[in-house]
């Protein structure tokens, strides 16, 4: 018996099972949606972080003689 025949036979044996595939996969939808919402909240929590620390950045730049973050500064 080849692979195709085995797959057909397995499908025929399992075709008697009743059930709604949509209801069986619904928990995965809620888990994925909850995870996406949680990650969205984490990303939203970082909003406006740069502006909250603008005064510190300006003070540090004035103290160290830098006007900004220039690229290629040697770190």
DSSP file (Angstrom, degrees, kcal/mol; ACC not computed):
  #  RESIDUE AA STRUCTURE BP1 BP2  ACC     N-H-->O    O-->H-N    N-H-->O    O-->H-N    TCO  KAPPA ALPHA  PHI   PSI    X-CA   Y-CA   Z-CA
    1    1 A X              0   0    0      0, 0.0     2,-0.1     0, 0.0     0, 0.0   0.000 360.0 360.0 360.0 131.8    0.0    0.0    0.0
    2    2 A X     >  -     0   0    0      1,-0.1     4,-1.9     4,-0.0     5,-0.2  -0.320 360.0 -97.4 -91.2 177.2    1.4    3.3   -1.0
    3    3 A X  H  > S+     0   0    0      1,-0.2     4,-2.4     2,-0.2     5,-0.2   0.879 120.1  53.2 -63.2 -41.6    1.3    6.6    0.9
    4    4 A X  H  > S+     0   0    0      1,-0.2     4,-2.3     2,-0.2    -1,-0.2   0.918 109.4  49.0 -62.8 -43.2   -1.6    8.1   -1.0
    5    5 A X  H  > S+     0   0    0      1,-0.2     4,-2.3     2,-0.2    -1,-0.2   0.883 110.7  51.0 -64.6 -37.7   -3.7    5.0   -0.3
    6    6 A X  H  X S+     0   0    0     -4,-1.9     4,-2.5     2,-0.2    -1,-0.2   0.899 110.1  49.4 -65.7 -40.2   -2.9    5.2    3.4
    7    7 A X  H  X S+     0   0    0     -4,-2.4     4,-2.2     2,-0.2    -2,-0.2   0.900 111.6  48.8 -65.5 -40.3   -3.9    8.8    3.5
    8    8 A X  H  X S+     0   0    0     -4,-2.3     4,-2.2     2,-0.2    -2,-0.2   0.912 112.3  48.5 -64.9 -42.4   -7.2    8.1    1.8
    9    9 A X  H  X S+     0   0    0     -4,-2.3     4,-2.1     2,-0.2    -2,-0.2   0.914 111.6  49.1 -65.0 -42.3   -7.9    5.2    4.2
   10   10 A X  H  X S+     0   0    0     -4,-2.5     4,-1.8     1,-0.2    -1,-0.2   0.885 111.4  50.0 -64.6 -38.6   -7.0    7.4    7.3
   11   11 A X  H  X S+     0   0    0     -4,-2.2     4,-0.7     1,-0.2    -1,-0.2   0.881 110.0  50.7 -67.1 -37.9   -9.3   10.2    6.0
   12   12 A X  H  < S+     0   0    0     -4,-2.2     3,-0.4     1,-0.2     4,-0.3   0.877 110.5  49.3 -67.8 -37.3  -12.1    7.7    5.4
   13   13 A X  H >< S+     0   0    0     -4,-2.1     3,-0.6     1,-0.2    -1,-0.2   0.868 115.1  43.7 -68.9 -36.0  -11.7    6.3    9.0
   14   14 A X  H >< S+     0   0    0     -4,-1.8     3,-1.2     1,-0.2    -1,-0.2   0.504  91.3  84.1 -88.5  -4.2  -11.7    9.8   10.5
   15   15 A X  T 3< S+     0   0    0     -4,-0.7    -1,-0.2    -3,-0.4    -2,-0.1   0.667  78.7  68.3 -74.1 -13.7  -14.6   11.2    8.4
   16   16 A X  T <  S+     0   0    0     -3,-0.6     2,-0.3    -4,-0.3    -1,-0.2   0.657  77.0 100.9 -78.1 -15.3  -17.1    9.6   10.8
   17   17 A X    <   -     0   0    0     -3,-1.2     2,-0.3    -4,-0.1    -3,-0.0  -0.523  62.8-153.2 -72.0 132.0  -16.1   12.1   13.5
   18   18 A X        +     0   0    0     -2,-0.3     2,-0.2     2,-0.0    -2,-0.1  -0.748  35.3 115.0-103.4 156.0  -18.5   14.9   13.9
   19   19 A X        -     0   0    0     -2,-0.3     2,-0.7     4,-0.0     3,-0.1  -0.746  62.7 -95.9 156.9 155.9  -17.6   18.4   15.2
   20   20 A X     >  -     0   0    0     -2,-0.2     4,-1.8     1,-0.2     5,-0.2  -0.853  23.7-158.4 -98.0 116.0  -17.4   21.9   14.2
   21   21 A X  H  > S+     0   0    0     -2,-0.7     4,-1.6     1,-0.2    -1,-0.2   0.855  92.3  57.7 -63.0 -34.9  -13.8   22.8   13.1
   22   22 A X  H  > S+     0   0    0      1,-0.2     4,-0.6     2,-0.2    -1,-0.2   0.918 107.9  45.8 -63.2 -42.7  -14.5   26.5   13.8
   23   23 A X  H  4 S+     0   0    0      1,-0.2     4,-0.4     2,-0.2     3,-0.4   0.835 109.6  55.7 -69.4 -31.2  -15.5   25.8   17.4
   24   24 A X  H  < S+     0   0    0     -4,-1.8     3,-0.3     1,-0.2    -1,-0.2   0.821 113.1  40.7 -69.8 -29.5  -12.5   23.6   17.9
   25   25 A X  H  X S+     0   0    0     -4,-1.6     4,-1.3    -3,-0.2     3,-0.5   0.451  87.8  95.9 -97.7  -1.0  -10.1   26.3   16.7
   26   26 A X  H  X S+     0   0    0     -4,-0.6     4,-2.0    -3,-0.4     3,-0.2   0.868  78.1  57.9 -60.3 -39.5  -11.8   29.2   18.6
   27   27 A X  H  > S+     0   0    0     -4,-0.4     4,-2.4    -3,-0.3    -1,-0.2   0.887 103.3  54.0 -59.1 -35.8   -9.5   29.0   21.6
   28   28 A X  H  > S+     0   0    0     -3,-0.5     4,-2.6     1,-0.2    -1,-0.2   0.878 106.1  53.2 -64.4 -35.7   -6.5   29.6   19.4
   29   29 A X  H  X S+     0   0    0     -4,-1.3     4,-2.7    -3,-0.2    -1,-0.2   0.927 110.9  45.5 -62.7 -45.2   -8.2   32.7   18.0
   30   30 A X  H  X S+     0   0    0     -4,-2.0     4,-2.5     2,-0.2    -2,-0.2   0.878 112.8  50.2 -69.0 -36.5   -8.7   34.1   21.5
   31   31 A X  H  X S+     0   0    0     -4,-2.4     4,-2.3    -5,-0.2    -2,-0.2   0.936 114.2  44.7 -64.9 -45.4   -5.1   33.2   22.6
   32   32 A X  H  X S+     0   0    0     -4,-2.6     4,-2.5     2,-0.2    -2,-0.2   0.912 114.6  48.9 -65.3 -42.1   -3.7   34.9   19.5
   33   33 A X  H  X S+     0   0    0     -4,-2.7     4,-2.4    -5,-0.2    -2,-0.2   0.905 112.3  48.2 -64.5 -41.2   -6.0   38.0   19.9
   34   34 A X  H  X S+     0   0    0     -4,-2.5     4,-2.5     2,-0.2    -1,-0.2   0.901 112.3  48.8 -65.3 -40.7   -5.1   38.3   23.6
   35   35 A X  H  X S+     0   0    0     -4,-2.3     4,-2.5     2,-0.2     5,-0.2   0.916 111.8  49.1 -64.1 -43.1   -1.4   38.1   22.9
   36   36 A X  H  X S+     0   0    0     -4,-2.5     4,-2.0     1,-0.2    -2,-0.2   0.912 112.4  48.2 -62.8 -42.5   -1.7   40.6   20.1
   37   37 A X  H  X S+     0   0    0     -4,-2.4     4,-2.1     2,-0.2    -2,-0.2   0.902 111.4  50.4 -65.3 -40.8   -3.6   43.0   22.4
   38   38 A X  H  X S+     0   0    0     -4,-2.5     4,-2.0     1,-0.2    -2,-0.2   0.921 111.3  47.3 -63.6 -44.0   -1.1   42.6   25.2
   39   39 A X  H  X S+     0   0    0     -4,-2.5     4,-2.4     1,-0.2    -1,-0.2   0.850 109.4  55.2 -66.7 -32.6    1.8   43.3   22.9
   40   40 A X  H  X S+     0   0    0     -4,-2.0     4,-2.4     2,-0.2    -1,-0.2   0.896 107.3  49.4 -63.9 -40.3   -0.1   46.3   21.6
   41   41 A X  H  X S+     0   0    0     -4,-2.1     4,-1.7     2,-0.2    -2,-0.2   0.881 109.7  51.5 -66.2 -37.6   -0.4   47.6   25.1
   42   42 A X  H  X S+     0   0    0     -4,-2.0     4,-0.7     2,-0.2    -2,-0.2   0.933 111.9  46.3 -63.8 -44.8    3.3   47.1   25.7
   43   43 A X  H >< S+     0   0    0     -4,-2.4     3,-0.9     1,-0.2    -2,-0.2   0.889 111.2  52.8 -64.1 -38.4    4.2   49.0   22.5
   44   44 A X  H >< S+     0   0    0     -4,-2.4     3,-1.5     1,-0.2    -1,-0.2   0.810  99.4  63.5 -67.1 -29.3    1.7   51.8   23.5
   45   45 A X  H 3< S+     0   0    0     -4,-1.7    -1,-0.2     1,-0.3    -2,-0.2   0.736  98.0  56.3 -68.5 -20.8    3.4   52.1   26.9
   46   46 A X  T X< S+     0   0    0     -3,-0.9     3,-1.3    -4,-0.7     4,-0.3   0.384  80.4 122.3 -89.6   4.5    6.6   53.2   25.2
   47   47 A X  T <  S+     0   0    0     -3,-1.5    -3,-0.0     1,-0.2    -4,-0.0  -0.448  79.3   7.3 -68.6 136.7    4.8   56.1   23.4
   48   48 A X  T 3> S+     0   0    0     -2,-0.2     4,-1.3     1,-0.1    -1,-0.2   0.663  83.6 133.6  69.9  19.3    6.3   59.5   24.1
   49   49 A X  H <>  +     0   0    0     -3,-1.3     4,-1.1     1,-0.2     3,-0.2   0.906  69.1  54.4 -66.2 -41.0    9.3   58.2   26.1
   50   50 A X  H  4 S+     0   0    0     -4,-0.3     3,-0.4     1,-0.2    -1,-0.2   0.882 107.5  49.9 -62.5 -37.8   11.7   60.5   24.3
   51   51 A X  H >4 S+     0   0    0      1,-0.2     3,-1.0     2,-0.2     4,-0.3   0.810 103.8  59.2 -72.5 -27.8    9.7   63.6   25.1
   52   52 A X  H 3< S+     0   0    0     -4,-1.3    -1,-0.2     1,-0.2     3,-0.2   0.784 113.0  39.2 -69.0 -25.2    9.5   62.7   28.8
   53   53 A X  T 3X S+     0   0    0     -4,-1.1     4,-2.2    -3,-0.4    -1,-0.2   0.162  82.2 108.3-109.9  17.9   13.3   62.7   28.9
   54   54 A X  H <> S+     0   0    0     -3,-1.0     4,-2.4     1,-0.2     5,-0.2   0.881  78.0  52.6 -64.0 -38.8   14.0   65.7   26.7
   55   55 A X  H  > S+     0   0    0     -4,-0.3     4,-2.2    -3,-0.2    -1,-0.2   0.909 110.0  48.2 -65.8 -41.0   15.0   67.9   29.6
   56   56 A X  H  > S+     0   0    0      2,-0.2     4,-2.6     1,-0.2    -1,-0.2   0.907 111.3  50.9 -64.0 -41.2   17.6   65.3   30.8
   57   57 A X  H  X S+     0   0    0     -4,-2.2     4,-2.5     1,-0.2    -2,-0.2   0.911 110.9  47.6 -64.8 -42.4   19.0   64.9   27.3
   58   58 A X  H  X S+     0   0    0     -4,-2.4     4,-2.3     2,-0.2    -1,-0.2   0.905 112.5  49.6 -65.4 -40.3   19.4   68.7   26.8
   59   59 A X  H  X S+     0   0    0     -4,-2.2     4,-2.1     2,-0.2    -2,-0.2   0.911 112.4  47.3 -65.4 -41.5   21.1   69.0   30.2
   60   60 A X  H  X S+     0   0    0     -4,-2.6     4,-2.3     2,-0.2     6,-0.2   0.917 112.1  50.2 -65.1 -42.8   23.5   66.1   29.4
   61   61 A X  H  X>S+     0   0    0     -4,-2.5     5,-2.2     1,-0.2     4,-0.8   0.891 111.7  48.0 -63.6 -39.6   24.3   67.6   26.0
   62   62 A X  H  <5S+     0   0    0     -4,-2.3     3,-0.2     1,-0.2    -1,-0.2   0.882 113.4  48.1 -67.9 -37.1   25.0   71.0   27.5
   63   63 A X  H  <5S+     0   0    0     -4,-2.1    -2,-0.2     1,-0.2    -1,-0.2   0.852 119.0  38.0 -71.6 -34.8   27.2   69.5   30.2
   64   64 A X  H  <5S-     0   0    0     -4,-2.3    -1,-0.2    -5,-0.2    -2,-0.2   0.385 111.7-112.6-100.9   2.9   29.2   67.4   27.7
   65   65 A X  T  <5S+     0   0    0     -4,-0.8     2,-0.4     1,-0.3    -3,-0.2   0.775  71.4 132.0  75.8  27.0   29.4   69.8   24.9
   66   66 A X      < -     0   0    0     -5,-2.2    -1,-0.3    -6,-0.2    -2,-0.1  -0.890  43.3-163.2-111.1 142.0   27.2   67.9   22.4
   67   67 A X  S    S-     0   0    0     -2,-0.4     2,-0.3     1,-0.2    -1,-0.1   0.681  70.9 -27.8 -93.2 -19.2   24.3   69.4   20.5
   68   68 A X  S    S-     0   0    0     -7,-0.1    -1,-0.2     2,-0.0     0, 0.0  -0.930  79.6 -66.8-171.7-168.1   22.7   66.1   19.6
   69   69 A X        -     0   0    0     -2,-0.3     4,-0.2    -3,-0.1    -3,-0.0   0.021  57.3-170.1 -88.2  27.6   23.2   62.5   18.9
   70   70 A X        -     0   0    0      1,-0.1     3,-0.5     2,-0.1     2,-0.2   0.405  26.1-103.9 -24.1 146.3   25.2   62.6   15.7
   71   71 A X  S    S+     0   0    0      1,-0.2    -1,-0.1     2,-0.1     0, 0.0  -0.484  98.4  23.2 -78.1 148.5   25.9   59.5   13.8
   72   72 A X        +     0   0    0     -2,-0.2    -1,-0.2     1,-0.1    -2,-0.1   0.904  68.5 158.3  68.7  43.9   29.3   57.8   13.9
   73   73 A X        -     0   0    0     -3,-0.5    -1,-0.1    -4,-0.2    -2,-0.1   0.363  61.5-101.1 -87.7   6.4   30.3   59.3   17.3
   74   74 A X              0   0    0      1,-0.0    -1,-0.0     0, 0.0    -3,-0.0   0.665 360.0 360.0  94.7  17.1   32.9   56.6   18.0
   75   75 A X              0   0    0      0, 0.0    -1,-0.0     0, 0.0    -2,-0.0   0.482 360.0 360.0 -80.5 360.0   31.2   54.1   20.4
